[in-house]
Amino acid sequence: MTGDITRERIAATEKLIRPHIRRTPVLAVAGADFGLDVPAIIFKLELMQHAGSFKARGAFANLLMRAVPPAGVAAASGGNHGVAVAYAAKQLGAPATIFVPSISSPAKIARICQYGAELAVGGDRYADALAASETFVARSGALAVHAFDQAETLLGQGTLALELEQQVGDLDTLLVAVGGGGLIGGIAAWYGRTVKVVAVEPEASPTMERALAAGRPVDAETGGIAADSLAPRRIGELVYPIARDTVDRVVLVDDDAIRAAQRALWDTIRVVAEPGGAAAFAALLSRRYRPDPGEHVGVVVSGGNTVAVDFDR
C-alpha cells in the first residue's frame, strides 16, 4: 500500500532525527470556544518546530539519510521547505542553495537568508523554482532535496504522526493541509486507516482532488492566499498511491475561510499561523468538514512563517 514509506521506516527515521527536531506541543481546546459543536479540538502546533514548520522533519531526514556532496544541497520551495533545508544545512555544516518563486513571502525569504543559504528568487510559482533548481543540481552536483516527492522527505514528515500518536492516543480524525502531499503522505502512511485522515486544500490549488479524480497526479491551477505553501501544481508520484489508499476524503476551502481560521486561531489561542498553516482548521471552522457527534478531531497547524499580524489594525 505505502511501498517504502512504512511504519517501521518512519519509526527508524524518528530515532535518527530526534536529536535535531522539537517534540511540538498539542493543545486541546473546547469546540465551543470557536462556536463549534465538538467536545474538543486537538491542535498539533507544528508551527513551533525548528524553522517554523513541519518541513524541518523531512529536511533533517534527507541530510542525515543521504550522502551530502561537497557542493552541498539544493532545494526548490514555495518558502517553508527552503527555510527548513537552510536551517538543517546550517546545523549540519553543509552548503545550501535555495530556489523560491516571487510569490514566496518576505518572512520566509528573510529566514532563508538568516540561516546563511544562497538564495535565488525567480519565476512566479513553485514549478519555476523547481526547474531552476534542477538546472543548478545538474551543473553543480549538489544533492537535490525535494519538498515532497522524495522517500526521505515523506519518512521525515511521517514522524509527526508517530509523535502525535504518542501524545494523543484516541484520535478519530486528523485534518491535514495539502500542497504537494509530503505531510499527508507521511501521516497517512503511519496511520493507515486507523485514524481518518482528511486532506484540506485551497479551492484555488486543488492538487490532490484533481489527482484522485484523474486516477494519477495531474496539473491543477495554482493560486490563492496560501499559494506560497500549498500550490505546487501537482501532488507527488510517491504521495499519490498513499493518498489513494488511505486518505478518507478531500475538503476544499476558499481564501475567506482560511483568513477566518487565521483570525480565529489568533483571537482564541493567540497562535499566529500562516495561511497554509491555518488551512486545515479552516475546513472545521467553515463547517466544510462536519464531525459526527463525539468524534475526536485533530488539526495540524503546520506552519507559522509569516510576519506578525495585528488583526485589529
C-alpha positions in Angstrom: 0.0 0.0 0.0 2.6 2.5 1.1 5.7 1.0 -0.6 8.8 2.1 1.1 7.0 4.5 3.4 6.2 2.1 6.2 5.6 2.5 9.9 8.9 0.7 10.6 10.9 3.1 8.4 9.2 6.1 9.9 10.0 4.9 13.4 13.7 4.4 12.4 13.7 7.9 10.8 12.3 9.4 14.0 15.1 7.9 16.1 17.7 9.3 13.7 16.3 12.9 13.5 15.0 13.1 17.1 18.2 15.0 18.4 17.6 17.6 15.7 13.8 18.3 16.0 11.4 19.5 18.6 8.6 17.5 20.1 5.9 20.1 19.3 3.1 20.5 21.7 -0.6 19.6 21.4 -3.3 21.8 22.7 -6.9 20.7 23.5 -9.4 23.5 23.0 -13.2 23.3 23.6 -15.0 23.4 20.3 -17.4 25.9 21.9 -14.6 28.4 22.1 -14.8 28.6 18.3 -18.6 28.3 18.2 -18.3 24.6 17.1 -20.4 21.7 18.3 -17.5 19.4 19.1 -16.3 18.4 22.5 -12.7 19.4 21.9 -10.3 20.1 19.1 -6.7 18.8 19.4 -4.3 21.2 17.7 -0.8 19.8 16.8 1.2 23.0 16.9 3.9 22.2 14.4 4.4 25.9 13.7 6.6 25.7 16.8 9.0 23.3 15.1 12.5 24.5 14.2 12.4 26.8 11.1 8.7 27.4 11.8 7.1 24.4 10.1 6.9 20.6 9.9 9.3 20.8 7.0 12.3 20.6 9.3 11.5 16.9 9.8 11.9 16.0 6.2 14.9 18.3 5.7 16.9 16.6 8.5 15.8 13.2 7.3 17.3 13.9 3.8 20.5 15.3 5.1 21.1 12.5 7.6 20.0 9.6 5.5 21.7 10.6 2.2 25.3 11.4 1.3 25.8 15.1 1.0 28.4 16.0 -1.6 30.9 18.9 -1.2 28.6 21.1 -3.3 26.0 20.8 -0.6 22.3 20.6 -1.0 19.8 22.4 -3.2 16.1 22.8 -2.8 13.1 24.4 -4.6 10.4 25.7 -2.4 7.4 28.0 -2.0 9.2 29.0 1.2 8.9 26.7 4.2 10.8 23.8 2.7 13.6 26.2 1.7 13.7 27.6 5.2 13.9 24.1 6.7 16.6 22.9 4.4 18.6 26.1 5.0 18.2 25.5 8.8 19.2 21.8 8.6 22.1 22.5 6.4 23.4 25.2 8.8 23.0 22.9 11.7 24.9 20.1 10.0 27.6 22.3 8.4 26.6 21.8 4.7 26.3 24.5 2.0 22.7 25.1 0.8 21.2 26.8 -2.2 17.5 27.6 -2.1 15.3 28.5 -5.1 12.0 30.2 -4.5 9.4 31.9 -6.7 8.5 35.5 -6.5 5.3 34.7 -4.5 7.3 33.4 -1.5 6.6 35.6 1.5 9.1 38.1 2.7 9.1 36.4 6.1 10.2 33.1 4.5 12.9 34.7 2.3 14.3 36.5 5.3 14.6 33.3 7.3 16.4 31.5 4.4 18.9 34.3 4.3 19.2 34.3 8.1 20.3 30.7 8.0 23.1 31.5 5.6 21.9 29.8 2.5 22.4 31.1 -1.0 19.1 32.3 -2.3 17.7 32.5 -5.8 14.4 34.2 -6.5 12.7 33.7 -9.9 9.6 32.8 -11.7 6.0 33.1 -10.5 5.3 29.7 -9.0 6.9 26.7 -7.3 7.3 24.9 -10.6 9.6 27.7 -11.9 11.8 27.4 -8.8 11.9 23.6 -9.2 13.1 23.9 -12.8 15.8 26.4 -11.8 17.0 24.1 -9.0 17.2 21.1 -11.3 19.4 23.0 -13.7 21.6 24.0 -10.8 21.9 20.5 -9.5 22.8 19.1 -12.9 25.6 21.8 -13.2 26.9 21.8 -9.6 26.5 18.2 -8.4 24.6 19.4 -5.3 22.1 17.0 -3.6 18.6 17.7 -4.6 16.2 17.8 -1.6 12.7 17.6 -2.9 9.9 19.3 -1.0 7.5 16.3 -1.1 8.3 13.7 -3.8 11.3 12.0 -2.1 11.1 9.0 0.2 13.3 10.6 2.9 11.0 13.6 2.9 7.9 11.5 3.4 9.6 9.4 6.1 10.6 12.6 8.0 7.1 14.1 7.7 5.6 10.9 8.9 7.3 11.3 12.3 4.8 14.0 13.1 2.1 11.3 13.2 4.3 9.0 15.3 4.7 11.8 17.8 1.1 12.7 17.8 0.0 9.1 18.4 2.2 9.1 21.5 0.7 12.4 22.7 -3.0 11.7 21.8 -3.9 8.0 21.5 -7.7 8.3 20.9 -8.0 10.5 17.8 -10.7 9.6 15.3 -9.9 12.1 12.6 -6.9 14.3 11.7 -7.3 17.3 9.3 -4.1 18.0 7.3 -3.4 20.7 4.7 -2.1 19.5 1.3 0.2 21.1 -1.2 2.5 18.6 -2.8 1.3 16.0 -0.2 4.5 15.2 1.6 3.0 15.8 5.0 -0.3 14.0 4.5 1.6 11.2 2.7 3.8 10.6 5.7 1.0 10.9 8.2 -1.4 8.6 6.2 1.4 6.0 5.8 1.9 6.0 9.6 -1.8 5.7 10.5 -3.1 3.6 7.6 -6.8 3.6 8.2 -6.6 3.5 12.0 -7.3 7.3 12.0 -9.5 9.0 9.4 -7.0 11.3 7.6 -8.8 14.2 5.8 -7.0 16.3 3.2 -7.7 20.0 3.1 -6.9 22.0 0.1 -7.5 25.6 -1.1 -10.1 25.8 -3.8 -7.6 27.7 -5.8 -5.0 24.9 -5.7 -6.8 21.5 -5.6 -3.8 19.3 -6.4 -5.0 16.1 -4.6 -8.6 16.5 -5.6 -7.6 16.6 -9.2 -5.2 13.6 -8.8 -7.8 11.4 -7.2 -10.4 12.3 -9.8 -8.0 11.6 -12.6 -6.5 8.4 -11.1 -3.0 9.9 -11.2 -1.1 13.1 -10.4 -2.1 15.8 -12.9 -1.6 19.5 -13.1 -4.0 21.8 -11.2 -4.4 25.5 -11.1 -2.1 27.3 -8.6 -3.4 30.4 -6.8 -5.0 31.8 -3.7 -3.8 33.2 -0.4 -1.8 30.1 0.5 -0.1 29.7 -2.8 3.4 30.0 -1.3 2.9 26.8 0.6 0.0 24.9 -0.9 0.3 25.3 -4.7 3.0 23.1 -6.3 0.8 22.4 -9.4 0.5 18.6 -8.8 1.0 16.2 -5.9 4.0 13.8 -5.8 4.2 10.5 -7.6 5.2 8.8 -4.3 2.4 10.6 -2.5 -0.4 9.6 -4.8 -0.8 5.8 -4.1 -0.7 6.5 -0.3 -3.4 9.1 -0.7 -5.5 6.9 -2.9 -5.4 4.0 -0.5 -5.5 5.8 2.9 -6.8 9.3 2.8 -10.5 9.4 3.7 -11.6 12.5 1.6 -10.6 15.9 0.3 -12.2 19.0 1.6 -11.8 22.3 -0.3 -11.8 25.7 1.4 -11.7 29.2 0.0 -9.5 32.1 0.8 -12.1 33.8 3.1 -12.3 30.6 5.2 -8.5 30.5 5.5 -8.4 34.1 6.6 -11.2 33.5 9.1 -9.2 30.5 10.5 -6.1 32.6 10.9 -8.1 35.2 12.8 -9.8 32.7 15.0 -6.6 31.0 15.9 -5.2 34.3 17.0 -8.3 35.6 18.8 -8.9 32.3 20.7 -5.5 30.7 21.4 -3.0 33.5 20.4 -1.5 31.4 17.6 -0.2 33.3 14.5 -0.4 30.8 11.7 0.5 31.5 8.1 -2.4 30.8 5.5 -1.2 27.3 4.7 -0.8 26.6 8.4 -4.4 27.6 9.1 -6.0 25.8 6.1 -6.7 22.6 7.9 -8.5 24.4 10.6 -10.5 26.4 8.0 -12.3 23.1 7.0 -13.6 22.7 10.5 -14.3 26.3 11.3 -16.2 26.9 8.0 -18.1 23.6 8.5 -16.9 22.2 5.2 -15.9 19.3 7.4 -18.6 18.3 9.9 -17.6 15.8 12.6 -20.0 13.2 13.9 -21.3 13.6 17.5 -18.5 12.7 19.9 -15.8 12.5 17.1 -12.3 13.2 18.4 -10.8 15.6 15.9 -7.2 16.7 15.5 -5.9 19.6 13.4 -2.3 20.1 12.2 -1.3 23.7 12.4 1.6 23.2 10.0 3.4 26.5 9.8 3.8 30.0 11.2 6.3 31.6 8.8 4.6 34.9 8.4 5.1 38.4 9.6 3.4 39.3 12.9 -0.1 40.4 12.2 -2.2 43.0 14.0 -5.6 41.7 13.2 -7.3 44.7 14.8 -5.5 47.3 12.7 
